[in-house]
């Protein structure tokens, strides 16, 4: 895609030259994209359903650490986390726009790597990159992505649709991304002490990939459609199971009860948690960045997912007065609190008491 063999200062291209260089090979995949990059604005034909829009801003030092984040992975992840929000509405993403604020320490080739990851994600999820902007930054790298999707009105799943006795479900497994971050932070600390040390990442491929190159759960949306299940409420797990479940409960004006033994955990997550002397349930409840889908279904749909390898019932919606509870192993009842990611507070998960 990009064939520069030597490093190039951003000033050699300038803003518009850089945009032209980065976007010259973009391919349009969707018939709803009438005009993409190259004009004052994109032109889209989204008249076949309701339009769904989501925006995320990723800031260096807050959302990612350049010490251990490969640039191509960063580009891929910046697209995927936005697409995950569209899938969480039970919608299909169709286009994205990308804006970046770039500091002078980055070369053209470094920005190319980020774009390669972005375009790989667009190809993987069949979405068009149709516009954006670049500018200089005095405070590191910032990436803003807006994702646009489409859905039939009757299919859209909001956070506020959960009702008492609905079954709470989650896809995949939880806590892996947080444990991957712990491994990376550990190796960063070792590197600071001894810059000659080689990182010890062996045996952690799964949890590292969940942190550095997550995937949006398009397949879950397809599964639910095949099973003829319309979630009554849905959200993606970006801030941790506890925080995101509480989001649904507050929006729906209900309570909840989940069961610790039903929370899906991969054995790699459990093994890593033991090595760090952490409770893997804490990683699942409060870690975040798993980008699984958390949703509620009607009781009559339970038989459709019973025993499903990817869709896991973990509890039920309760009356608002019941609060937000987890039945822990040993039958102790624990109050769930939103201790996951907080952009303006402490982002480190705490142990459930």
Secondary structure, 3 states (H helix, E strand, C coil): CCCCCCCCEHHHCHHHHHHHHHHCCCCCCCCCEEECCCCCCCEECCCCCEEEEEEEEEEECCCECCCCCCHHHHHHHHHHHHHHHHHCCCCEEEEEEEEEEECCCCEHHHHHHHHHHHHHHHHHHCCEEEEEEEEECCCCCEEEEEEEEEECHHHCCCHHHCCCCCEEEEECCCCHHHHHHHHHHHHHHHHHHCCCCCCCCCCCHHHHHHHHCCCCCHHHHHHHHHCCCCCCEEEECCCCHHHHHHHHHHHHCCEEEEEHHHCCCCHHHHHHHHHCCCCHHHHHHHCCCCCCEEEEECHHHHHHHCCCCCEEEEEEEECHHHCEEEECCCCCEEECCCCCCCCCCCCCCCCCC
